[in-house]
Amino acid sequence: MDFLPVKLLFSPVRIAFLIIWFYLCMYLVQRFEFSPIVPKRLKASMNVLMLVFGPFVLFVFIAAEAAAKILRQGVPFADAVKSAFHRAGQIVDVSHFAGSRSKNSLVLLDSSGKDMFEVFGGGKEKSDRSAIEHTHLLIANALDELASDILIDPISGETFSVRYRVDGMLRTVEEIDFRKCAAIVNSIKAVSSMDIAERRRPQDGAFIAKTPDGNVSFRVASAGVLHGEKLSIRILNIAAKHLSIADVGMSERYQQLVRETISHQQGMILVCGPTGSGKSTTMQAMLCELDFNSRNVITIEDPIEYVLPQASQIEINPKADITFAKALRSVLRQDPDVISVGEIRDAETASVALSASQTGHLVLATLHSSSNAATIVRLMDLGIKPLLISSAVDLIISQRLVRKLCPRCNAVAELTETQIARFQQSKVDMSKIMQAKGCEYCNNTGYKGRIGIFDMMVVDEAVKAQILSDNFSVSNFKNIGDENYKTNLRKQALKLAFAGVTSLAEVKRVTSNLG
């Protein structure tokens, strides 16, 4: 009987209660940290309170939220309490204890900072709540799978398809009932500040997701199509860390060439390739090589994809009459050392950018073209004189992206007799050549992530002489340049295959489409 108080003090019930209380407090700290409901100035105090009195603080928050709705908006008591509990439910998500990202481990906000639940009418109807929850789940899964795009398309009068673009490849993830998906489309349009009632005219919008890993930006485009309305959602800032030029896949020789060129006080580097070839990532990697303390760096982008805290970043806005050309002219009056132009789209932007590279500025820019030689021809097509091109451009970089083999399921490649004979003649170590297999980790694709392959052309005296020659033939210059470009990219892709980074099938897929 003397040991009864000790037994009661350390009873299993009390120990279990303390453990549950501790984990609930820690969990609520994490959830409130990323909640837009708590003002930033109160985050630190709220975290301290949550660590000690987590469940009590949550109850006080619910009561305050309900009281505010009753006093300020005149909402009935029952509706106010129900709404407050629903808002709290957006923060608390038991499934997050398992360690996986769920629909409630992120908060979707519009440009003014309002969350989707508030923007989409408070979710009073059950169908609205279901649409909001499904939208959160689609976004969360896309982030988990490192998708670059989400496509929502009506495929008939009864069904929508949802597809993710992962590592450049589209994959259908779900087919949703037409009526339910129409509500999902409306919820995305609402949080993107788009007109829900307008279903035929193309619209553009944007929203932000707050996650435990940081903020992710989304750009949304809608269009009226057969059977309904289509949404295309581009996911930005998914690569939060700053990449170096080594991380994107450049060889040692190319890294040295890029570092040497960006150390110049003036000149131009053009990064070229089709849409989705990784040009923006390469540009960001080059910018990260700069010393922001000693150089004034200004970027002009559409949209801003990577946030560089030490650089001045300008976003293009055609509605406000902020174009690349106009922004570039204004930037020249801000004493820049380095100017990064998101894309050269027209003759005016090209002319101003090339002229700036001759007047004491280092200019980095992207251009849609198929190869290095095609870039020169494209500038000429925009009306830029050969003399300006030869004197302004220092380096042209063309690139493509190759999928990397999944590290968990790749297997030694099964080679044909012809391949074995060719590789033996070239003295290639065939034991390192791998092929895709597929597992749950890579969604049975056999690939996880991508790496760049590059071809660089230094505009040296020989190239300048060709461009300025009276006998210069655009077609011959382009044909010879394109052939060299294809050969160089194939060599780089094969090196990756021989090192076990990618497969021969992926090399064939990428290099057979070079144009």
Sequence and secondary structure as in RCSB ss.txt:
>XXXX:A:sequence
MDFLPVKLLFSPVRIAFLIIWFYLCMYLVQRFEFSPIVPKRLKASMNVLMLVFGPFVLFVFIAAEAAAKILRQGV
PFADAVKSAFHRAGQIVDVSHFAGSRSKNSLVLLDSSGKDMFEVFGGGKEKSDRSAIEHTHLLIANALDELASDI
LIDPISGETFSVRYRVDGMLRTVEEIDFRKCAAIVNSIKAVSSMDIAERRRPQDGAFIAKTPDGNVSFRVASAGV
LHGEKLSIRILNIAAKHLSIADVGMSERYQQLVRETISHQQGMILVCGPTGSGKSTTMQAMLCELDFNSRNVITI
EDPIEYVLPQASQIEINPKADITFAKALRSVLRQDPDVISVGEIRDAETASVALSASQTGHLVLATLHSSSNAAT
IVRLMDLGIKPLLISSAVDLIISQRLVRKLCPRCNAVAELTETQIARFQQSKVDMSKIMQAKGCEYCNNTGYKGR
IGIFDMMVVDEAVKAQILSDNFSVSNFKNIGDENYKTNLRKQALKLAFAGVTSLAEVKRVTSNLG
>XXXX:A:secstr
 TTHHHHHHT HHHHHHHHHHHHHHHHHHHHHHT TTS GGGHHHHHHHHHHHHHHHHHHHHHHHHHHHHHHH  
 HHHHHHHHHHHHHHH  GGGGGTS  TTSSEEE TTS BHHHHTGGG SHHHHHHHHHHHHHHHHHHHTT SEE
EEEE SSSEEEEEEEETTEEEEEEEEEHHHHHHHHHHHHHHTT  TT  SS EEEEEEEEETTEEEEEEEEEEEE
TTEEEEEEEEES   S   TTTTT  HHHHHHHHHHHTSSSEEEEEE STTSSHHHHHHHHHTTS TTTS EEEE
ESS  S  TTSEEEE BGGGTB HHHHHHHHTTS  SEEEES   SHHHHHHHHHHTTTT EEEEEE  SSHHHH
HHHHHHTT  HHHHHHHEEEEEEEEEEEEE TTT EE    HHHHHHHHHTT  GGG EE    TTTTTSSEEEE
EEEEEEEE  HHHHHHHH TT  HHHHHHHHHHHHHHHHHHHHHHHHHTTSSBHHHHHHHHTT  
